[in-house]
Amino acid sequence: MNPFQLVFTATAPLLLRDALVQWGISKRTLASVKYGGGRILVNGKEVTVRHILEKDDAVTVVFPNEQRSDGLVAETGPLDIVYEDQALLIVDKPPALNTIPSRDQPRGSLANRVAGHFEDHGIPATLHIATRLDRDTSGLVCIAKNRHIHHVLSQQQQSKKMKRQYEALVEGNFEKKDFLITAPIGRKRTSIIEREVRQDGQFAETQVQVLRSFPDFSHVRLQLNTGRTHQIRVHMAHMGHPLIGDDLYGGSKELISRQALHCISLELLHPVTGEKVHFTSSLTPDMAKLIQS
């Protein structure tokens, strides 16, 4: 398979290096192109970044194929692919599956399965996970197939052009049907895993909509306006409504054995075409059963 490449058109005379910055090519990506086996062509001829562009010049950036980390073992396993092209892979992750391997669990993660998928299909790419989910959170995960695409997606997250919606089942009921939680989140001093709302934490904002109330819990939809670790779990626990099944943050496991949280929707601008794309996912059976009973 040919290496990933992008084509741009110059709109005015400009130093190529400056044009690449305008087109969103980061310094790190440019360095990998220059020194890692990539190429930059203007009207089909290889040039350096000191080349002066003329209006309507066609600039082709050929990105080097990236090598998978030696620590990431390719494995065969179920992979629910929602969308795939040369730049993006969107998958639907089940619960009880780590998104990435760890030192203690180097195998059996979603990343291992994706690496296996790339290897089986001869895709010359590594993987850069743009939207990571906790082990027991299910739903949509966005994966970039190269460093440049990951950079573009990260910029979209920072500028809030990427939108993620979740559905959760949380303990108790609410007086308001729509509200915004704005509370900074930081690491809990007594734990290497837990987070908490704290004044010196990072800014965090979650929009909450109550969809339906049950005697002991509520079905809510949440939109992340920031992407802090455990953000939804921490914010809901802080409000006195921990996710059911989330015993790390005070939730009961009586109704479900994992935190009842699912990423149902992902909207972003396609990092190549710029078009708005939208992906959805249905609740997993364990969560769906509780709101149908």
N, C-alpha and C positions, 0 to 999 in steps of 0.2 A: 504494500500500500504506500502511496506517495506521502511524503511528509506534509504536515499541515502548513498551509500558506494563506496569506491574506493579500488582497490587491486594493490599493488606494489610488485616488486620482488627485493630483495637485491642482489646486484652485488658483494659485498665484505663484510667482517666482519666490522661492524660499530655500534656505539651507536644509538639506535632507534631514540632518539631525533634529532640527527644530520641528520639521513637519512630522517626524515620527513621534515626538512628544505630544503634538497636537492630536495625533491619531490614537493616543492612549498606550503607546509602547513604552513600558517602564525602563528605567536605566538597567535594572537587573535583567530584564528580558532581552534588551538590546545587547548586553554583554554576552548573554548565552548565544545569541544569533552570531555575533562577531567571532567569538572564540570557541563555540561549541559545535560548529559544523553547519550553521545556517548560512543564508545568503540574502543579500538585498539587491534587487534588480530594478533598473529604471529603463522602461521600454525594452525589456528583455536583455539588457546588458548589466553585468555585475559592476557595482560602484561602491565607493566608501561613503560614510555619513557626511563627508565634507562636500559632496556633490551638490551643485546648485540646481534646484528643480525649476523647470519652466511650467507655465500653465498647461494643464491637460496631460502632463507626464503621467504614465502609469507606473506605480511603484509596487513591486511585489516583494513581500517579506516572506522568506522561506524559513520556517522555524526548525531547529534541529530536533530529531527524534529524542525523546527523553528516556533515560534508563530507570527502570524500577529499582527502588532501594533493595539492597541485598536482604534487609530484614523483613521485607514484605513477601511472604510466600504465596505464590499463586495456587488457589484451590478451586476445585469444582464444587458448586453448591447452588441451591435454588436462588434465582435472581429475577425479581419481578420488575422488568424494564417497562417504564411508562413512556419514555422517549429517548431516542438516541440519534445523534448525527456526528459529524466529524469533530465538533467542538464540545458537545454536552452529552451527559448521560444522567437521566432522571430515573431513580428507582424507588420502589415502594418497599420500605424496610419493615419486616415483622418485628414484634417484641422479642425479648430475650436474645438479642443479637447485638454485639458490640459494633459500633460504626468503624472503628479502627482497632488494630491490634495493640496490645500493651506488652510490657516486659513480662508480666505474669501470664498473659494469655496471647502469645504471638500468633496463634492460629484461630480459625473459626469466626473471623469477623466479616462484616460486609466488604471491607476493603480487600480482604483475601479473595473473596468471591469475584469482585470486580476485576482484580488482577488476573484471575483465572479466565474470566470472560474475554479480556483483552488478548491474553495469550492464545486461547482457543481460536479466536477469530483473526489472528494476525494483525491486531491493531497496534501500531507502533506508538504507544502512549503510556505514560504513567497516569496516576490519578491524583487529583487535588480536590478534596472534599470541601465544598463551599458552605454547606449547611449541615452541620453534624447533629445527630440526635443521640440522646442518652440510650444506654443499652435497652431499657424497657419501654422507651418511647417508640411508637410505630409511626409509619407514614413516609412522606416524600423526602428524599435526600437528593440534593443537587451536586453533581460531580463534574468538574472541569477536566478536560483531557490534556491540557498543557498549562504551563506557567502563565502565559499571557492571558488565556481565558479566565483563569483563576483571579488574576489581577483585576480584570474588567469586572468580574462578579463581585469582588471585594469592594470596589469603588461603588458599585450599585447598592450594596448593603449599607455603606457609609452614608450615601446620599438618599437612602430610603426609597430607592427606585425598585428594590426587590421587596416583595411583600409575602409574608408567610402567615397563614392562618392555621390555628389548631382547634381541635375540640377536646374537651376534658370533662370528666365527671368529678365534681368536688363536693366535699362534705357540707351539709347545711343548705340554707336558702338565703336569698338576698332580698332586700327592700327595693333597690334600684335594678333596672333591667339593662342599663348601659352605663358604664363608668370607666374612667381611666385611672390606672395605677401608675404613679410616678414615685419611685422609691429606689435609692442607690443600693447596689448590691456589691458585697465584697466577700472575701473568704472568711469563714468562721475561724477565730483564733485557735479554737480547741480541736480543729479537724482539718485534714488535708483534702477532704472531699466536699464537705458541706459548705454552702454559701448562706449568707444572711443579709437582711436589710441593715445597713449601717451608714452613718453619716459620711464616713471617709471612703465609701464604695464608689463604683462607677455608675454613672447615670444609667437608669433603666426605666423603660416605659412599656406598659402592656395595656392594650384596649380590651375590655371585657364586655361581652353581650350574653345575657342569660337567655337560653333557648327554651328551657323547660324545667320546671321544678317537680321534684318527687318528695315523698315524705322525709327521706333522710339525706338526700343529695340533690345536686343540680347539674344539669347538662349545660355547659357554657361553650361559647366560641371565643377564641382569643386571637388577637393580632399582635405580633411582636413588632414594636417600633425600634427596638434595639435587640442585640443578640447576646446577652450575658449568659454565662454558664448557669444552668438550672433556673433560668429567669422565671418561667411560668410557675414552677414548683415553689420557688422562694416567695414570689409575690402572692400567690394564693394562700400559702401558709401564713404569711405576714398579715393577711386580711382575716385570718381565722377560719379559712376554708381550704384546708389542704386537699390535694388530690386523693381520692379514694385509692387505696392500694399503695400509697407512697409513704411507707413507714419511716423513711429517712427524715421526712419533714412532718411527721405527726399524723399521717393518714392511716386509717384502719384497712387491714387486708381481709376483712370479713367478706366483702362482696367480690373482690378481684385480687389476683395475686401479684399484680404489678401496677405501677402508677398509670392511671387511666388517662393517657395523653396520646393524641394522634395528630400528626401534621396532615391536614386535609387539603390544603391549597398552597400553591406556590406560583407567584407571578413575577416575571422579570422581563427585561429587555434582552432579546437574544444578543449575545455578545458579538456576533458577526454581522447580522442583518440589521440590528437595532429595532426589530419589530417586537411588539409586546406579545409574550407567550404566556399561557396559563395552563397549569396542570392541576388535576384533582385526584383525590384518593378517598375511598369509602372506609368507614370505620371498620376495624377488625371485629371478628365475631364476638370476642369476649366483652368488648365495650357495647357493641350493637345489642347484644342480648339483654343487657341491663336496662336499656332505655326502651326496649320493646315489651318488657314484662309488665 
